[in-house]
Amino acid sequence: MSRPKTSPLIAMKAASLITLVVAGLAGTVAPAFAGPEVNTSSGFVLADGKPAPGLAVHGYDVVAYFTQSKPVEGDAKYAAAHGDATYRFASNANLDKFKANPAKYVPAYGGYCAFGVSVKAKFDGDPNLWKIVNDRLYLNLDEGIQQAWLKDVAGNIKKAEAIWPGIEGKLPSEIK
């Protein structure tokens, strides 16, 4: 007796539901499904209509952290692809600043949680939980994790810098 075929859409929805249930049972937030080096969410299009790499920093303007000292949501009409991610900006001026020097603005560890990297893990970085240290943007998973990270910022950055090269090219699920 043959099994009925399952449509790819139904299979995808089932896989997403299973992932959400497992994350809920574990009591943690599931990391964004992303390219391994940059924490992104997928399915976005650039203003010119071309498919874009995944959206970085949940669509927040990475330049605004430096110029306005706060998280500001970006706009799809001001977007640039860089590396494995699409970055959005609140203004054309911020887009131009990013294009002139993207390395200055991209978050540490591809936007993954800085504390997570210091303990050899890749967790989603929340754009509302951030800190600039030595002219570099760091994100954290949640308020509790950020408080732990803030207790020893320099030490946690030192640990993360040593660990990052070994996990940078891995999916969160591949890290042991």
Phi, psi and omega per residue, in radians:
M1 nan 2.268 -3.101
S2 -1.604 2.604 3.110
R3 -1.398 2.525 3.051
P4 -1.194 2.584 3.141
K5 -1.304 2.444 3.072
T6 -1.757 2.311 3.133
S7 -1.168 2.617 3.115
P8 -1.027 -0.612 -3.140
L9 -1.144 -0.767 3.114
I10 -1.126 -0.729 3.120
A11 -1.086 -0.709 3.126
M12 -1.135 -0.767 3.136
K13 -1.119 -0.690 3.119
A14 -1.128 -0.736 3.126
A15 -1.119 -0.702 3.114
S16 -1.128 -0.743 3.127
L17 -1.111 -0.750 3.118
I18 -1.072 -0.754 3.123
T19 -1.057 -0.769 3.136
L20 -1.132 -0.725 3.131
V21 -1.122 -0.797 3.135
V22 -1.077 -0.742 3.120
A23 -1.109 -0.724 3.113
G24 -1.131 -0.712 3.121
L25 -1.168 -0.583 -3.136
A26 -1.353 -0.245 3.129
G27 1.293 0.387 3.140
T28 -2.240 2.915 3.055
V29 -1.551 2.281 3.108
A30 -1.250 2.408 3.084
P31 -1.134 2.657 3.108
A32 -1.062 2.460 3.073
F33 -1.322 2.023 -2.939
A34 -2.591 2.995 2.908
G35 -1.090 2.669 -3.002
P36 -1.181 -0.433 -3.028
E37 -1.697 -0.340 -3.138
V38 -2.323 2.311 3.138
N39 -1.330 1.891 -3.071
T40 -2.358 2.882 2.920
S41 -2.080 2.605 -2.948
S42 -1.790 3.064 2.993
G43 1.617 0.463 -3.094
F44 -1.927 2.822 -3.103
V45 -2.233 2.452 3.069
L46 -1.316 2.882 -3.104
A47 -0.994 -0.512 3.142
D48 -1.412 0.073 3.084
G49 1.539 -0.041 3.135
K50 -1.421 2.526 3.064
P51 -1.036 2.452 -3.082
A52 -1.919 2.673 2.954
P53 -1.074 2.899 -3.102
G54 -0.892 2.714 -3.094
L55 -1.424 2.168 -3.124
A56 -1.528 2.655 3.028
V57 0.880 0.658 3.100
H58 0.931 0.438 3.104
G59 1.513 0.108 3.118
Y60 -1.396 2.648 -3.100
D61 -1.397 1.923 -3.098
V62 -1.216 -0.429 3.105
V63 -1.242 -0.634 -3.098
A64 -1.050 -0.541 3.094
Y65 -1.020 -0.632 -3.095
F66 -1.488 -0.611 -3.043
T67 -1.664 -0.484 -3.104
Q68 -2.043 -0.094 3.140
S69 0.971 0.672 3.071
K70 -2.838 2.769 3.054
P71 -1.299 2.343 3.127
V72 -2.332 2.283 3.119
E73 -1.189 2.415 3.088
G74 -1.469 2.993 -3.123
D75 -2.088 2.392 -3.102
A76 -1.037 -0.433 -3.136
K77 -1.311 -0.248 3.051
Y78 -2.037 1.430 -3.055
A79 -2.314 2.617 3.097
A80 -2.498 2.393 3.038
A81 -1.514 2.324 3.096
H82 -2.524 2.186 -3.098
G83 1.053 -2.243 -3.121
D84 -1.728 0.418 -3.042
A85 -2.540 2.783 3.012
T86 -1.896 2.241 3.115
Y87 -1.895 2.420 3.097
R88 -1.940 2.684 -3.074
F89 -2.350 2.705 -3.123
A90 -1.389 -0.317 -3.103
S91 -2.640 2.850 3.076
N92 -1.150 -0.584 3.115
A93 -1.083 -0.738 3.114
N94 -1.193 -0.664 3.066
L95 -1.040 -0.778 3.131
D96 -1.108 -0.707 3.100
K97 -1.071 -0.749 3.136
F98 -1.116 -0.817 -3.124
K99 -1.060 -0.571 -3.134
A100 -1.259 -0.479 -3.093
N101 -2.772 1.202 -3.078
P102 -1.032 -0.601 -3.109
A103 -1.050 -0.499 3.125
K104 -1.182 -0.560 -2.947
Y105 -1.837 -0.470 -3.106
V106 -1.087 2.443 -3.095
P107 -1.235 2.672 3.077
A108 -1.031 2.582 3.054
Y109 0.993 0.618 3.075
G110 1.123 0.294 -3.129
G111 1.554 0.015 3.034
Y112 -1.278 2.810 -3.132
C113 -1.016 2.179 -3.107
A114 -1.102 -0.698 3.114
F115 -1.186 -0.706 3.102
G116 -0.988 -0.781 3.132
V117 -1.099 -0.633 -3.131
S118 -1.168 -0.287 3.074
V119 -2.008 0.396 3.060
K120 1.106 0.929 3.095
A121 -2.564 2.766 3.052
K122 -2.063 1.868 3.079
F123 -1.996 2.719 3.106
D124 -1.013 2.390 3.042
G125 -1.642 2.175 3.135
D126 -1.489 2.129 -3.099
P127 -1.129 -0.248 3.105
N128 -1.570 -0.109 -3.133
L129 -2.079 1.578 -2.926
W130 -2.444 2.857 3.036
K131 -2.787 2.441 3.031
I132 -1.753 2.172 3.124
V133 -2.227 2.188 -3.124
N134 0.868 0.784 3.080
D135 1.137 0.510 3.098
R136 -2.301 2.385 -3.108
L137 -1.512 2.233 3.093
Y138 -2.129 2.436 3.088
L139 -2.022 2.738 3.067
N140 -2.264 2.822 -3.071
L141 -1.207 -0.917 -3.114
D142 -2.644 3.092 -3.060
E143 -1.093 -0.717 3.127
G144 -1.098 -0.766 3.107
I145 -1.134 -0.712 3.129
Q146 -1.100 -0.687 3.115
Q147 -1.093 -0.699 3.094
A148 -1.126 -0.725 3.139
W149 -1.132 -0.699 -3.103
L150 -1.201 -0.338 3.122
K151 -1.134 -0.484 3.128
D152 -2.648 1.180 -3.073
V153 -0.978 -0.902 -3.095
A154 -1.065 -0.756 3.134
G155 -1.157 -0.705 3.125
N156 -1.190 -0.650 3.082
I157 -1.149 -0.727 3.125
K158 -1.049 -0.785 3.105
K159 -1.094 -0.813 -3.106
A160 -1.096 -0.698 3.134
E161 -1.090 -0.606 3.121
A162 -1.306 -0.575 -3.073
I163 -1.476 -0.658 -3.011
W164 -0.884 -0.817 -3.121
P165 -1.013 -0.501 3.138
G166 -1.418 -0.320 -3.125
I167 -2.058 -0.156 -3.058
E168 -0.911 -0.800 -3.076
G169 -1.564 0.253 -3.108
K170 -1.955 2.582 2.990
L171 -1.239 2.663 3.122
P172 -0.904 -0.645 -3.113
S173 -1.264 -0.256 -3.121
E174 -1.582 -0.128 -3.078
I175 -1.464 2.266 3.138
K176 -2.089 nan nan
